[in-house]
Amino acid sequence: MSNVAENRYEESPKRVKYDRQLRLWDDHGQYALEAAHVCLINASATGTEILKSLVLPGVGAFTILDPKIVTGDDVGNNFFLDKDSIGKSRAKVATELLLDLNSDVRGEFVDESLECILQADPNFFSKFTVVIATNLEEATLLQLAGKLWDQRVPLLVCRAYGMIGYMRLQFTDRAIVESRPENEFHDLRLDKPFNALKAYSNSINLVTLTDTEHAHVPFVILLLKHLDSWREKHGGDIPKNMKEKNALKDLINASMRKNDEENFEEACKAVNGSISKTTVPSEIRAILNDPNCEELTPESKSFWILVKALKEFVDNEGQGCLPVRGVIPDMTSDTNSYIKLQNIYRAKAEEDAQVIYRRAQDNLCRLGKPPNSISEQEVKVFCKNAHCLRVLRGRSIEEEYNPKTSNVKNLVADLEHEDSDIIFYVLLRAADRFYHEYRRYPGQNNEDVEADIVRLKNIVTSLMSEWGCSPIMKDDYVHEMCRFGASELHSVAAFVGGCAAHEVIKLITGQYVPFNNTFTYFAVNHTTSVFCL
């Protein structure tokens, strides 16, 4: 769970500087970003594009690990290098130029090879929040991935290969509180109104209101009052199907005094989405029943301690429901009525959060953990997002490359559809095997391209055979792969770099849901796909 700070940015130059992103991940997300230290392996065009998109929003620090010297090819495809950089340390030059983008960020470089670091200091990477690797050969990648998996450090592998973009995200279990789903719903509790909400609804008599007051009653109250009338005639039940919901809409429309009362129109539109039984979503129920929740230990993360408190709340005070979120939608209403309704929901959310906070404190006490391990602010954020918690189970790259544990076989069956984007994953794996056999990528020797096409096609056939699949692939793809010659086009690198930075920020802030676990991009068709391998 991300660290939720008690303090907030005041009106300051920093708030003005980071205003747009603060709206995306809030103050505590920015604090997490500023506390992060990321490592980039290889300052390639793709690598520097990733760091650019992390430095600009204010990542705390970065380290570049790269033993290479800048060449003419680097200058040709990397906007962070120029001809004066040729012959200099690529890590040093890239670090200096990236630091010019944001004075708030710290940066350093190590011009040693990854192989030397892994041999001399295997724990070198344990201090980083996220490790980003670009342009690694397969054997070295597997060695690095194994170390980071054991150290529970997330790894993002990126590459731009001709017109193909690729990312592979390796992480152990990720608990996400602020998943921020695109289609948010408002938790109005109309089927189970709490006491303060019922009291406010009962205090409003629609018959005695003036026309102006009648046209400004919040639609939530209109729904609640008409739902009460419906339930009196239907044995206490709420509308269950479209026919019954349409009948409720007719009841609401019949109460309108004029044809243009927008609040009544809003109430009718909200019937389908707001009138439903309040339950715990199945994906949240699965988290509540997770063994990590049932079997807390002193090593348990704050997330699972809060999940335990949430489950206890649902089973007791919540009466089978999650805590009230305390958020209501915009609506046609006079200011006083809207604010009063908003405060009623906020007060109930605060009350529920306090119950869960006390239960979390009791759990901390039983585990022998300090009570300040979880703050009230963390609990409030947790409760507000309890309806959209997510837990992702990651897979290691070692599992992916192991034929006994890989999901590749199932996915490659999609190659029966010859234009499936999984074909690019197959081609990149084949190119890596080609490199292992010939110490160069297919097409890098311009005088032997035709022979490379045959070699690569044979490797593709061999790979598909190992996965137990028929070698169905257009020859055009193999030809194009050789034509690419492992070139790193800046336009593709820039796209992959931007996407990769998004994923790194998700990992650092603990907000939004990262892809799981393989991403491909084909620049020719502008298509992207995600596969779980």
N, C-alpha and C positions, 0 to 999 in steps of 0.2 A: 504494500500500500504506500502511495506517495506521501511524503511528509507534508501535512497540512499546517501551515504556519498560522499563528495567532494574529500576527501583525499584518497590516495591509500597506501597500504602497500609498503614500500620500501624494498630493499633487506635487510633482517634482519633475525635473528634466528626464529622469529615468522612466516615469510613467508616460510622459509624452512620447519618449523614444520608442517604447514598447507597447504603445496603446492598442494597436490592432491585435497583437498576439495575446495580450492580457484578456481580451474579449473571448479568445478561443480557449485558453487553458487557465485563466484566472491567476490570481496572485500566487497561490501555492504551487501552481504548475511552473510559474516563472522562477520561484525560489528553487524548485527541484532542478530546473534547467541550469541555473547559475551555480548550483552545487555539484554539477556533473563534470566528469573528466572522461573524455572519449579518446580512444586510440585509433589512428588510421594507419593501416599497413599498406604502404605504397602510395606515393603522391602522384598517381596517374591522373589523367583528365577526369575520370569518374570520381576518384578519391577526392580531388580538390574541389570538385563541384559539390560533393556531399558536405565537406567541411565548410565551404562558403555558406551553404544554407543552414548550417548550425552556428557559425560565428555571427552572422547577421542578427539572429534573434537573441544572442547573448549566452551561448553555452559557456559554462565556467572556465573550462580549460581543455586543451587538446594536445596530444603528442603524436607526432608523425614518425613512423618507423620506416626508413627507406634507405638502402645502401647505394642507390644508383646515382649516376652522374647525368646531368641534363644533356640530352642529345637534340639534334635537329628535329627528329620525329616528335619529341616532347613539345618543342616550341610550336610545331605545326598544329597540334591538336589540343593544347592546354593553354587557356587564356591567362593562367596565373604564372606563365613563364614567358620570357622574351629572349631574343637572340643574345643579349648580354649574359643570360643565365647559362649558356652552353659551356660545359666543362665544370660547372659548379655542382655542389651537393644539391640534389633535387629536394631532399627533405628540408634543408636549410632555406633555400630560396622560397619554396612554397610556404613555409612557416612565416617568413618575414612578410610576404605579400598578403597572406591571409590575416595576419595581425593588424595590417593597415585598415582592415574593414571595420574593426570594432575595438575601441580602446578598453572596453570592459572585459575583454577576453584575454586569458593567458595562454601562451603556446610554447612548446618546446619540440625539439627534434632529436632523433637518435639515428645516426647514419650507419647502422649495422644491419646485417641480414637477419631475417626472421629465424632462419635455421640456427644461427649462432646464439640468438637470444633464447630460443627454446632449449638449447643444450646447456648454456651457461647459467640461465636464471629461469627455470620453468614457472616460477611464481610471479614473473614480471607483470603479467596481465591481470593479476588478481585485484589490483588497485583501481582498475578502470570500471566505469559505469557500463560502458558498451565498447566492444571492439568491432571495428569496420575493416574488412579485408577486401582488397581489389587485386585482380590479376595474379592469383596464386595458382601454382600447379597443384595437381590433385593430391600428390603424396604429402606435400607440406600443409595443404589445407586440412587434410584428415588429422595430421598430427596436432595442428593448432586447435581444431575443433574439439578433439578429445580432451585437451588440457582445459579449455574454457568450459566444456560441459561439466567436468569434474569440479571446477572452481565456481560453477553457477554464474558465470559471466556471459551475458548475451553476446552473440556473434552475428553480424550481418555481413554476408558475402555478396559482393556486387561485381558485375562486369558488363562492359559494353563491347560486343564482338560483332563488328560490321554493323548490320542493321538490326541486330538482336540485343535486347537488354535483358538482364537476368539478376535476380536477387534471391538469396536463400537466408532465411532467418532461423537461427538456432537459439532456443531458450528452454530452460526447464519450466515448470509450472508458472504461469503468470496470472495473478489475481488482479482484476481490474474493477475498481469501484466506479469511476466516472467513465463509463463506456460511451456515453453520449449518443444514443441511437438517433437515427435521422427522424424517425416517426415517433416522436414523444407523445404520450397520452397524459391527460390531466386526471389526477386521482381525486375525484370529487366526492366519493363515498355516498352517492345518492341512494343506494340500496341499503346502506347501513349508516345513516347520518348520526354523528356523535352529538352529545347533549347540547353543546353550545350552538351548533348548526341548526338543530331542531328548534331551539329556543328562539333564534333569530328569525327563522322561517315562520314560526307561530306568531311572532310579534307583528307580522305584516298582514294586514287585511286588504286583499285586493279590491274588495267591493267598496270600501270607504275611501280609497285613494282618489286624488284628483287625476284628471287626464294626464297632466304632466308627470306626476309621480308614477302613475300606472305605466307610462311609456319608458320609465327608467328603473324599473325593478330588475335587478340582475337576473339573467336567464337561469342561473343556478337555482335561485329561489323559486322561479316559475316552474322549473322542472320538478323540484322537490314537492311543491304544493300540489301540482297536478298528479304527480306520482302517488302522493298520499291518497288522493281521491280515487285513483285507479285501484290501488291496493285494497281499499275498503270494499270495492265491488268485486274483487277477484281473490278473495281469501288470503290477502296479504302478499300475494305474488307480484313480481314485477313483470313487465312485458318480456316474453321469451323469444318471440319470432317477429318477422317483418310485418305480418298482419297485425299483431298486437301493438307493435311500435307505431304503425300507421294510425291505429285507433287512438293511441295516446296523442299523436300529433293533431288529430282531429279535435280532441278534447282541448288542447292548448289553443288551437286556432279559434275555437268557439268562444274563448275567453277574451279575445282581442276586442277592443273598443273601436279601433280604427284599422284600416287595411295596411297602414304604413308603420306600425309599431315594431321597430327593428329588434327590440329585446325579445318579443314573442317569436319573430322569425328566427332569431339565433337559437331560441329554445327548441324550436322544431328541428333545425339543422343538427342540433347537438344530441337529439334523442338516440340516434343509432350508435354514436360513439360513447355516450356518457351513461346510458341506461344499460347496465350489465351487472352481473354478479361479481362482487369484489372477491378475488381469490389470489392465492400465491401462484404466480406463473410456474409452469413445470420446470423451466430451467433454473429458477431460483429455488424451488423445492429440492432439486437435485443437489444444489450447493449446500442447502441446510442439512441434507442427509449424507454429505461427504464424510468419509472417515476422518479427514483432517479437522472437521468440526466436532465430531463425536469424541475424538481421542486427543484432547488438548494436552500439551506437555510444556515444560518451561521453555522449550525451543520453538514453540508455535509462533507464527508470525501474527502481527496485530490484526491482519485481515481475518484470520480464522477465529481469533478471540472475539472479534466483533460479530462474526457470523454465528458463533455460539450464543452470544447475547441476543442476537436477532431471533434465533430459533426459540429461545426461552420466551421472548416477548410474544412471538406469534402463537405459541402454545398457551400463553397465559393472558396477559393484559390485552394483547392484540385480538384475541378471540378468533384466531385463524386468519388474520390479516396482517399485512406489512404495516410499518408506521406510516402515518399520513405524510405526504411529501411537503405540504404547505405552499404549493404553487397553484395559482388559478389563472385561467386564460384572460385575455382582454375581452371586454364585453361592453355593450351599450348600458350605461348606468350613470347616475349622478355620482359625483366624486365621493361624497360621504358614505353612500351605500356600498360602493365598491371597496373603499378602504376598510370599512367595518367588516365586510365579508372576507377580505384578504387577511385582516388581523385575526379573524376567527380561525381560519385555516392555519395561519402561522403559529398561533398559540397552541393549537392541537399538535402540530408538528414538533414544536418545542417540548411539549409535555411528553410525547412519545420518545423523543430523543433523550430526554432526561432519564426515562425508565431504562432505556438501553444503555445509557452511560453508566448508571448505577450497577446494572448487571455486568457490564464489561469490567468495572472496577472490582466487583466481587470475584470474577474469573481471574483477574490479575493477582488478586490477593491469594487465591487458592494455589496459583502457580508459583507464588513467591517472586513475582515480578513487580517492579516499582509502579505505583499508581499513576505516575506521570508518563508511563509508556504510551498511553493513549489519551489524547486531549479531548476536551469537550467539542472543539471545532472539528476534529477528525470524525467524531461520532455524528455530528450534524451533517457533514458531507456524506457520510456513509448512509445515514437514514434517508436523506434526500434522494439517494441513488439506489436504494435497496431493491427497487423493482427491476433494475437493469445491471446487476452485478454479473461479471463474467469471469470464468476460470478457464484458461487455455492450457492444455497439456501439450507441451512441446515434444518434438522428436529430434534426436541427435542426428548429425550428418552421418555418423558411423552406422546408425540403424538404416538410414536411407541407402547407403552404399552396400550394405550387407544383403545379399539375395534372400536370406532366410527371414529378415525382418522388414524388408522394403515394401512400400506400397506401389512402387514403380510398375510392377507387373500389371496391376489392376488398371492403372491409369493409361498405360501404353496401349491398352486395348482400344482406346479412343482413336488410335491411328487408323482404324477402319474408316474413320472420317478423315480423309487425307489432309484436310485443312485445319485440323485441330492444332492448337498452339503447343501441345505437349511435344510436338515434333521438334521444337527448338531446344527443349531440354535434352532430348535424345541426341541431337546434333552436337550440343555443347559437351555432353558426356563423351561422345565419340571423338570430338576434337581433343579433349584432354587425354584420352587413351592414345590418340595419334601422337600427341606431344611426348607421352611417356615412351613410346616406341622409337620415335625419330628425333626427339629433342628439338622439335620445331612444330609449329602449327601448320595445318594443311594450307597450301597456297602461298606460304611465305617464301618459297623458292620459285621465283617466276619462271624459271627454265624447266620446271618439272610439274606444272600444274595439272596436266592431263594424267600423269601417273598418280598424283595426289588424289585425284577424283576417284580413281580405282581403289586406292588404298583406303580412303575414307569410307567408300561404299562397303568395302569388305568389313571394316570395323563396325559400321552400323549394323550389318547383317549379323556379325558375331555377338554384339550387344543384345540385339533383339532375340537371338537364339538363347542367350543366357537367361533372359527374362521370360522365356517360354512364349514368345509372340512371333507372329509371322512378320517378316521384314517388308512391311507395306510402307513405301515412301516414294514420293516423286523424285526422279533423278535430278530435277531442277533444283531441289533443296540442297542436295549434295554439291552440285556445281556452284551454287551461290555461296555455300560455306567455304569452298576453296577460293572463290573469288574475293571473299572478305579478307582472307589472309591474316585473320586475327587483328585487323585494324580497329583502332578505337576512335570512332567518329565523334566529334565534339557534340553534335546535336543529340546523338543517342546518349552520350555520357551526361549531358546536361539534364535530359529527361530522367534518366535513372538516378542521377544525383539528387534531384528534387524529390523524387519518390522515396529514396532511401533516407533522406533527412527527415521526412515526415514520420517514417517508421521509427527512427532513432528517438525522435521527440516523444512519440507515443510510449516507448520503453522507459524513457527518463522520467516523464511526468506521471506515468501510470494512468493516463487518460486516453480515451479512444481505443479502438481495438486493432492491434497490429494484424497483418495478414499471417496466415498459418498454412504453409511455411515457405512455399516456392512461388515466385512471381516471374512471369515472362512478358516481354514487350517486343512487338515486331513493328519496326518503324515504317515499313512499306505500307502496311494496312492500318497502322495506328491501333492495333489491338493489344489488349492486356488480358492476362489470365492468371489465376491463382490455383495452385495444386498443393495438396497435402501429401508429401512423399515420406 
